[in-house]
Amino acid sequence: MKRTKILMVRNEAVACGVILGLALLFMHSKVFASDHYTDKQLDALEARVGKIFWLNPRNEKTPAFLSAPAPSAATFRPAQNESFEITELAGRAAKDPYYKVKFESGKVGYIRPEMFFEEFNATILSADPLADEKKRAEEQSIEDKKRIDWINAQPWSLPVKEAAIKKQATPGLDAAEVKRVLGPPRRVMKVRGAIKVSEEHWFYPDGSVLIFNNGLLSRIEKTQNK
């Protein structure tokens, strides 16, 4: 009976030793995997140097970046919609790499490659998510400049030009001029009266109704915009 108890205690000790050994082995392998890279892996990481990335504006929480290439460094979160360039793979010589990045604002930060890949396609994007909006805004800016240049080239008085630049039509302009000033109307309605006067009502999204008589703007009315 005594011998059986001794064997049981010995087996339990051996089992505990095996479990502890496996735990230590797992911890060691995890540290090794996260802190050490082969030259080939480092080359793959360095291939991203010089590339630009964007923060996802639809994600309320941006990823945390370090103020220095050290795990104990202070962290900060950049503003939404900001882009950054990877400028260097810091710590390569020690095989403890950090991506050094420079934000659009000029601020410099660092991020571990594993954290970068964890955030990639979630909060970090490889294409500008606002590219289409920026393109439309740029095109609109070009069109606005053309419109203003055209207005300034017209033989109108200064008050008429100033109103036109503010997208305000002035009675006396013809239909083609009004379209250049305000853009096309949402709807046009032709009105036939008792007298032989060609009258048109142009309806705009802001509730304005421009009334033309014989092709010239005669007055502007305001209706409730629904």
Rosetta silent file (secondary structure, phi, psi, omega in degrees, C-alpha in Angstrom):
SEQUENCE: MKRTKILMVRNEAVACGVILGLALLFMHSKVFASDHYTDKQLDALEARVGKIFWLNPRNEKTPAFLSAPAPSAATFRPAQNESFEITELAGRAAKDPYYKVKFESGKVGYIRPEMFFEEFNATILSADPLADEKKRAEEQSIEDKKRIDWINAQPWSLPVKEAAIKKQATPGLDAAEVKRVLGPPRRVMKVRGAIKVSEEHWFYPDGSVLIFNNGLLSRIEKTQNK
SCORE:     score description
SCORE:     0.000 S_00000001
   1 L     0.000  -44.366  179.813    0.000    0.000    0.000 S_00000001
   2 H   -64.369  -39.630  179.415    2.816    2.351    0.945 S_00000001
   3 H   -64.339  -37.577  179.172    4.677    1.490   -2.256 S_00000001
   4 H   -63.349  -42.727  179.030    1.563    2.234   -4.314 S_00000001
   5 H   -63.233  -40.215  179.450    1.245    5.706   -2.789 S_00000001
   6 H   -62.361  -41.691  179.084    4.929    6.423   -3.509 S_00000001
   7 H   -64.836  -39.061  179.482    4.420    5.417   -7.161 S_00000001
   8 H   -64.648  -43.605  178.834    1.338    7.625   -7.449 S_00000001
   9 H   -62.787  -42.365 -179.674    3.192   10.638   -6.031 S_00000001
  10 H   -63.779  -41.571  179.422    6.121    9.971   -8.380 S_00000001
  11 H   -64.524  -39.672  178.244    3.798    9.700  -11.426 S_00000001
  12 H   -64.182  -39.863  179.302    2.056   12.959  -10.487 S_00000001
  13 H   -64.552  -42.758  178.191    5.414   14.695  -10.197 S_00000001
  14 H   -62.634  -42.577 -179.829    6.486   13.365  -13.589 S_00000001
  15 H   -63.154  -42.677  178.512    3.190   14.516  -15.143 S_00000001
  16 H   -63.527  -39.187  178.775    3.573   17.992  -13.663 S_00000001
  17 H   -63.812  -39.175  178.788    7.120   18.151  -14.953 S_00000001
  18 H   -64.898  -45.797  179.708    5.984   17.226  -18.478 S_00000001
  19 H   -61.383  -44.480  179.191    3.212   19.852  -18.450 S_00000001
  20 H   -62.652  -40.702  178.825    5.611   22.526  -17.159 S_00000001
  21 H   -63.136  -42.092  178.266    8.144   21.574  -19.820 S_00000001
  22 H   -64.195  -39.613  179.797    5.566   21.811  -22.596 S_00000001
  23 H   -63.838  -44.092  178.797    4.399   25.192  -21.311 S_00000001
  24 H   -64.166  -38.685  179.006    7.948   26.533  -21.242 S_00000001
  25 H   -64.208  -41.811  178.831    8.567   25.165  -24.746 S_00000001
  26 H   -64.461  -43.980  178.869    5.401   26.839  -26.035 S_00000001
  27 H   -62.399  -41.877 -179.655    6.306   30.148  -24.412 S_00000001
  28 H   -64.611  -42.870 -179.332    9.806   29.989  -25.847 S_00000001
  29 H   -66.345  -35.596  179.746    8.565   29.202  -29.353 S_00000001
  30 H   -66.752  -43.496  178.914    6.028   32.047  -29.190 S_00000001
  31 H   -64.191  -42.413 -179.491    8.679   34.565  -28.151 S_00000001
  32 H   -62.068  -41.216 -177.383   11.022   33.284  -30.830 S_00000001
  33 H   -67.791  -33.357 -175.501    8.342   33.561  -33.520 S_00000001
  34 H   -87.741  -25.131 -172.755    7.420   37.135  -32.607 S_00000001
  35 H  -109.096   -5.773 -177.443   10.909   38.562  -31.966 S_00000001
  36 L  -130.123  137.722 -178.806   13.118   36.833  -34.535 S_00000001
  37 L  -131.087  151.165  173.282   12.971   36.867  -38.319 S_00000001
  38 L   -80.628  164.858  178.663   14.988   35.235  -41.065 S_00000001
  39 H   -61.141  -36.754  179.345   16.773   37.381  -43.645 S_00000001
  40 H   -64.814  -41.056  177.689   14.207   36.307  -46.234 S_00000001
  41 H   -65.944  -40.007  178.738   11.365   37.412  -43.979 S_00000001
  42 H   -65.097  -37.437  176.221   13.074   40.729  -43.311 S_00000001
  43 H   -61.458  -41.208  179.051   13.504   41.255  -47.057 S_00000001
  44 H   -65.219  -39.002  177.871    9.762   40.690  -47.497 S_00000001
  45 H   -66.205  -41.092 -176.935    9.002   43.193  -44.736 S_00000001
  46 H   -69.847  -17.082  179.291   11.381   45.758  -46.223 S_00000001
  47 L   -64.026  -18.702  179.510    9.611   45.498  -49.603 S_00000001
  48 L   -86.301   -6.894  177.641    6.886   47.722  -48.145 S_00000001
  49 L   -63.336  132.350 -178.994    9.294   50.598  -47.502 S_00000001
  50 L    95.371  -10.036 -179.255    8.311   53.568  -49.675 S_00000001
  51 L   -89.484  152.521 -178.403    4.684   52.496  -50.010 S_00000001
  52 E  -107.679  139.561  178.629    1.760   54.659  -48.868 S_00000001
  53 E  -130.422  161.876 -176.981   -1.169   53.394  -46.815 S_00000001
  54 E  -126.069  148.934  174.274   -4.392   54.949  -45.588 S_00000001
  55 E   -86.443  139.506 -176.885   -6.380   54.701  -42.384 S_00000001
  56 L   -70.927  113.733 -178.029   -9.928   53.463  -42.832 S_00000001
  57 L   -69.125  -15.636 -179.416  -12.257   56.461  -42.255 S_00000001
  58 L   -86.274   -4.866  178.541  -15.149   54.085  -41.536 S_00000001
  59 L  -101.540  121.449 -174.392  -13.351   52.657  -38.516 S_00000001
  60 L   -68.463  -29.436 -176.613  -13.858   54.794  -35.413 S_00000001
  61 L  -110.648  115.059  178.973  -10.699   53.539  -33.660 S_00000001
  62 L   -81.453  156.822 -179.402   -7.393   53.960  -35.481 S_00000001
  63 L   -67.506  155.596  179.680   -4.457   51.616  -34.727 S_00000001
  64 L   -86.095  135.063  176.233   -1.939   52.542  -32.052 S_00000001
  65 E  -115.747  153.565  179.770    1.530   53.644  -33.156 S_00000001
  66 E   -94.505  150.566  178.477    4.665   53.917  -31.016 S_00000001
  67 L   -83.437  -11.448  178.619    6.677   57.106  -30.575 S_00000001
  68 L  -153.339  159.902 -178.627    9.938   55.112  -30.731 S_00000001
  69 L   -78.606   66.130 -179.927   11.021   51.608  -31.874 S_00000001
  70 L  -152.580  141.579 -177.818   10.670   50.064  -28.416 S_00000001
  71 L   -63.482  -23.745 -178.988    7.832   48.138  -26.751 S_00000001
  72 L   -90.025    0.160 -177.717    7.886   50.511  -23.759 S_00000001
  73 L   -68.233  155.223  178.169    7.551   53.661  -25.915 S_00000001
  74 L   -66.346  148.250 -179.576    4.529   55.906  -25.592 S_00000001
  75 E  -108.676  158.795  175.248    1.688   55.213  -27.990 S_00000001
  76 E  -149.815  157.122  177.794   -0.572   57.538  -29.964 S_00000001
  77 L  -115.442  121.964 -179.484   -3.488   57.173  -32.340 S_00000001
  78 L   -70.157  167.961  178.999   -3.423   59.227  -35.570 S_00000001
  79 L   -71.741  155.061  176.199   -6.415   61.105  -36.909 S_00000001
  80 L   -66.275  156.324  177.615   -8.929   59.379  -39.127 S_00000001
  81 L    70.210    3.672 -177.548   -8.542   59.691  -42.916 S_00000001
  82 L   -86.377  143.426  176.571   -4.796   60.298  -42.543 S_00000001
  83 E  -102.305  162.615  177.180   -2.330   58.559  -44.839 S_00000001
  84 E  -148.678  154.954  177.072    1.224   57.500  -44.006 S_00000001
  85 E  -113.286  135.032  172.243    4.336   56.290  -45.794 S_00000001
  86 E   -78.699  115.188 -173.754    6.564   53.487  -44.526 S_00000001
  87 E  -100.578  -17.837 -175.317    9.988   55.142  -44.643 S_00000001
  88 E  -165.834  150.799  169.331   12.229   52.533  -43.036 S_00000001
  89 E  -100.877   91.936 -177.468   12.411   49.056  -41.513 S_00000001
  90 E   -75.080  151.506  176.552   14.013   50.010  -38.210 S_00000001
  91 L    76.983   15.519 -178.068   15.759   47.383  -36.062 S_00000001
  92 L   -64.945  -41.182 -177.308   16.640   45.085  -38.957 S_00000001
  93 L   -59.228  -36.715  179.676   20.222   44.554  -37.806 S_00000001
  94 L   -88.609    3.072 -176.458   19.011   43.216  -34.461 S_00000001
  95 L    53.789   37.364  176.108   16.253   41.224  -36.200 S_00000001
  96 L  -130.535   72.096 -166.227   13.743   43.105  -34.054 S_00000001
  97 L   -78.394  149.093  170.693   11.969   45.091  -36.773 S_00000001
  98 E  -135.486  141.104  170.570    9.613   48.038  -36.577 S_00000001
  99 E   -81.365  123.046  172.266    8.060   49.904  -39.463 S_00000001
 100 E   -90.611  127.700 -175.813    8.993   53.571  -39.249 S_00000001
 101 E  -127.012  153.089  175.607    6.194   55.647  -40.790 S_00000001
 102 E  -123.488  122.125 -178.030    5.646   59.299  -41.607 S_00000001
 103 E   -81.373  163.818  178.785    2.093   60.608  -41.539 S_00000001
 104 L   -57.062  -31.229 -179.857    0.575   63.160  -43.869 S_00000001
 105 L   -75.499  -11.710 -177.787    0.698   65.629  -40.959 S_00000001
 106 L   102.009  -12.241 -179.196    4.485   65.144  -40.671 S_00000001
 107 L   -70.419  143.286 -179.368    4.330   63.146  -37.433 S_00000001
 108 E  -107.888  140.387  179.196    6.624   60.100  -37.208 S_00000001
 109 E  -146.800  174.817 -179.836    5.629   56.814  -35.606 S_00000001
 110 E  -134.763  149.550  177.825    6.548   53.149  -35.374 S_00000001
 111 E  -148.457  137.530  177.445    4.534   49.954  -35.571 S_00000001
 112 L   -66.966  142.188  178.917    5.503   46.308  -35.231 S_00000001
 113 H   -55.686  -39.805 -179.317    5.081   44.330  -38.488 S_00000001
 114 H   -65.481  -34.194  176.139    2.825   41.787  -36.781 S_00000001
 115 H   -70.907  -37.916  177.192    0.565   44.613  -35.566 S_00000001
 116 H   -58.169  -48.483 -178.519    0.620   46.134  -39.051 S_00000001
 117 H   -68.405  -30.259  177.761   -0.546   42.851  -40.613 S_00000001
 118 H   -66.815  -35.069 -178.238   -3.161   42.406  -37.903 S_00000001
 119 H   -90.094  -12.432 -175.854   -4.648   45.805  -38.776 S_00000001
 120 E   -63.311  136.314 -177.621   -4.189   45.461  -42.549 S_00000001
 121 L    71.885    0.730  175.357   -7.466   45.564  -44.533 S_00000001
 122 L  -111.834  -71.960  176.339   -9.319   46.542  -41.348 S_00000001
 123 L  -102.475  -16.968  178.368   -8.019   49.894  -40.131 S_00000001
 124 E  -114.492  127.295 -175.814   -5.062   50.114  -42.551 S_00000001
 125 E  -121.310  150.869  179.752   -5.781   50.117  -46.292 S_00000001
 126 L   -90.638   -7.338  177.651   -3.517   49.922  -49.348 S_00000001
 127 L  -130.591  147.850 -178.822   -5.766   52.220  -51.436 S_00000001
 128 L   -67.420  115.050 -178.994   -7.233   55.606  -50.618 S_00000001
 129 L   -70.664  -14.593 -179.843  -10.866   54.958  -49.594 S_00000001
 130 L  -105.261   16.631 -175.962  -11.727   58.581  -50.376 S_00000001
 131 H   -59.809  -43.957 -178.856  -10.142   58.589  -53.842 S_00000001
 132 H   -64.700  -42.161  179.306  -13.477   58.845  -55.679 S_00000001
 133 H   -64.566  -41.401  179.421  -14.685   61.676  -53.454 S_00000001
 134 H   -65.413  -37.361  179.200  -11.413   63.561  -53.883 S_00000001
 135 H   -65.772  -43.687  178.256  -11.600   63.083  -57.656 S_00000001
 136 H   -63.570  -39.774  179.183  -15.153   64.432  -57.773 S_00000001
 137 H   -64.622  -39.020  178.657  -14.153   67.385  -55.588 S_00000001
 138 H   -66.609  -42.858  178.546  -11.196   68.140  -57.863 S_00000001
 139 H   -63.320  -40.201  178.795  -13.378   67.950  -60.973 S_00000001
 140 H   -65.393  -38.182  178.496  -15.941   70.222  -59.334 S_00000001
 141 H   -63.146  -40.342  178.300  -13.217   72.699  -58.412 S_00000001
 142 H   -64.892  -42.800  179.030  -12.060   72.793  -62.049 S_00000001
 143 H   -64.808  -38.915  178.911  -15.621   73.338  -63.269 S_00000001
 144 H   -63.965  -39.681  178.849  -16.178   76.128  -60.728 S_00000001
 145 H   -64.747  -42.463  178.126  -13.020   77.892  -61.895 S_00000001
 146 H   -61.350  -41.071 -178.888  -14.150   77.652  -65.529 S_00000001
 147 H   -63.827  -43.861 -179.275  -17.566   79.052  -64.544 S_00000001
 148 H   -67.517  -40.532  178.285  -16.048   81.999  -62.673 S_00000001
 149 H   -62.113  -39.777  179.384  -13.610   82.750  -65.505 S_00000001
 150 H   -65.753  -42.089  179.643  -16.523   82.749  -67.952 S_00000001
 151 H   -60.924  -46.189 -178.502  -18.567   85.082  -65.722 S_00000001
 152 H   -65.119  -22.103  179.862  -15.686   87.554  -65.395 S_00000001
 153 L   -84.853   -6.009 -177.479  -15.318   87.607  -69.199 S_00000001
 154 L   -81.854  152.185  179.980  -18.948   88.706  -69.721 S_00000001
 155 L   -82.654   48.663 -178.376  -19.878   92.357  -70.487 S_00000001
 156 L  -100.452  163.992  175.041  -21.992   92.571  -67.330 S_00000001
 157 L   -71.639  162.288 -178.444  -21.967   95.126  -64.574 S_00000001
 158 H   -60.629  -43.229  178.358  -19.969   94.341  -61.425 S_00000001
 159 H   -60.585  -37.380  179.018  -23.070   93.646  -59.258 S_00000001
 160 H   -67.160  -40.659  178.676  -24.376   91.152  -61.844 S_00000001
 161 H   -65.317  -43.338 -179.185  -21.002   89.389  -61.953 S_00000001
 162 H   -63.315  -40.026  177.741  -20.741   89.255  -58.156 S_00000001
 163 H   -66.272  -41.098 -179.085  -24.232   87.778  -57.917 S_00000001
 164 H   -64.109  -39.418  178.392  -23.463   85.255  -60.657 S_00000001
 165 H   -62.090  -33.932  177.508  -20.292   84.088  -58.885 S_00000001
 166 L   -83.209    9.989 -178.489  -22.465   83.435  -55.809 S_00000001
 167 L    61.969   46.197  174.775  -24.806   81.419  -58.069 S_00000001
 168 L  -122.877  118.482  179.941  -27.489   84.086  -58.033 S_00000001
 169 L   -81.228  149.815 -179.601  -29.169   84.863  -61.337 S_00000001
 170 L  -116.115  134.253  176.255  -30.174   88.420  -62.199 S_00000001
 171 L   -51.818  139.782 -177.417  -33.279   89.354  -64.240 S_00000001
 172 L   109.688  -19.560  176.734  -32.336   90.210  -67.804 S_00000001
 173 L   -74.600  149.124  176.897  -30.082   87.207  -68.371 S_00000001
 174 E   -87.327  176.027 -174.164  -31.074   84.857  -71.148 S_00000001
 175 H   -61.129  -42.080 -178.967  -31.657   81.117  -70.732 S_00000001
 176 H   -64.843  -38.928  179.497  -28.163   80.091  -71.851 S_00000001
 177 H   -67.439  -39.968  179.066  -26.546   82.553  -69.442 S_00000001
 178 H   -62.765  -38.674  178.377  -28.670   81.344  -66.536 S_00000001
 179 H   -64.109  -35.833  178.142  -27.603   77.766  -67.217 S_00000001
 180 H   -70.622  -30.862 -178.134  -23.951   78.827  -67.050 S_00000001
 181 H   -80.942  -46.247 -172.948  -24.582   80.653  -63.770 S_00000001
 182 H  -107.484  -19.157 -170.762  -26.832   78.154  -61.977 S_00000001
 183 L    91.907  172.376 -178.272  -26.604   74.952  -63.960 S_00000001
 184 L   -69.352  149.326  178.816  -29.584   73.227  -65.600 S_00000001
 185 L   -74.377  162.711  177.107  -32.956   73.311  -63.811 S_00000001
 186 L   -73.680  -33.110 -177.864  -34.536   70.255  -62.259 S_00000001
 187 E  -154.595  146.323  177.866  -37.729   70.781  -64.249 S_00000001
 188 E  -123.902  133.584  178.400  -39.059   73.142  -66.908 S_00000001
 189 E  -127.653  125.709  178.349  -42.712   74.016  -67.381 S_00000001
 190 E   -90.506  135.705 -177.372  -44.008   76.030  -70.329 S_00000001
 191 E  -118.749  131.359  177.335  -46.934   78.360  -69.637 S_00000001
 192 E  -111.134  118.562  179.117  -49.295   79.699  -72.301 S_00000001
 193 L  -100.398 -175.671 -179.529  -51.179   82.844  -71.408 S_00000001
 194 L   -69.746  -36.381  178.786  -53.887   84.857  -73.153 S_00000001
 195 L   -86.936  159.923 -176.312  -51.333   87.217  -74.629 S_00000001
 196 L   -82.474   71.898  177.526  -48.713   86.027  -77.086 S_00000001
 197 L  -127.069  124.452  178.111  -45.837   85.773  -74.634 S_00000001
 198 E   -79.550  115.496 -177.071  -43.680   82.667  -74.392 S_00000001
 199 E  -121.876  135.793  177.096  -43.272   81.964  -70.684 S_00000001
 200 E  -128.919  143.558  175.362  -41.235   79.231  -69.012 S_00000001
 201 E  -112.520  121.536  178.063  -40.860   78.290  -65.355 S_00000001
 202 E  -104.178  125.403 -177.467  -37.549   76.773  -64.334 S_00000001
 203 E  -105.511  129.916  179.537  -37.574   74.850  -61.061 S_00000001
 204 L  -113.916  155.113 -175.695  -34.375   74.418  -59.014 S_00000001
 205 L   -57.575  -27.509 -178.523  -33.725   72.057  -56.064 S_00000001
 206 L   -80.235    4.004  179.448  -33.472   74.922  -53.535 S_00000001
 207 L    95.672   -0.918  178.891  -37.105   75.895  -54.220 S_00000001
 208 E   -76.753  140.764  174.163  -36.328   78.756  -56.601 S_00000001
 209 E  -122.281  115.113  179.857  -38.587   79.216  -59.620 S_00000001
 210 E   -97.061  126.631 -175.670  -37.098   81.293  -62.424 S_00000001
 211 E  -108.412  122.582 -178.864  -39.663   82.772  -64.763 S_00000001
 212 E  -108.765  138.277  172.380  -38.640   83.573  -68.342 S_00000001
 213 E  -121.793  119.198 -178.411  -40.576   85.706  -70.788 S_00000001
 214 L    53.690   40.552  173.435  -39.554   85.407  -74.427 S_00000001
 215 L    86.048   -3.522 -179.706  -36.258   83.779  -73.440 S_00000001
 216 E  -114.645  142.387  177.873  -35.195   86.384  -70.836 S_00000001
 217 E   -68.521  120.827 -178.060  -35.301   85.988  -67.056 S_00000001
 218 E  -102.516  -37.427  179.094  -38.017   88.310  -65.792 S_00000001
 219 E  -160.426  165.292 -179.730  -38.361   87.400  -62.106 S_00000001
 220 E  -126.613  128.716  178.392  -37.462   84.866  -59.439 S_00000001
 221 E  -117.073  158.887  179.528  -39.938   83.358  -57.023 S_00000001
 222 E  -119.901  126.916  177.036  -39.366   81.141  -54.027 S_00000001
 223 L  -113.931  164.952  178.245  -41.507   78.147  -53.230 S_00000001
 224 L   -72.178  122.670 -177.674  -41.406   75.805  -50.273 S_00000001
 225 L   -81.814  116.978 -178.748  -38.857   73.118  -51.058 S_00000001
 226 L   -97.878    0.000    0.000  -40.300   69.703  -50.309 S_00000001
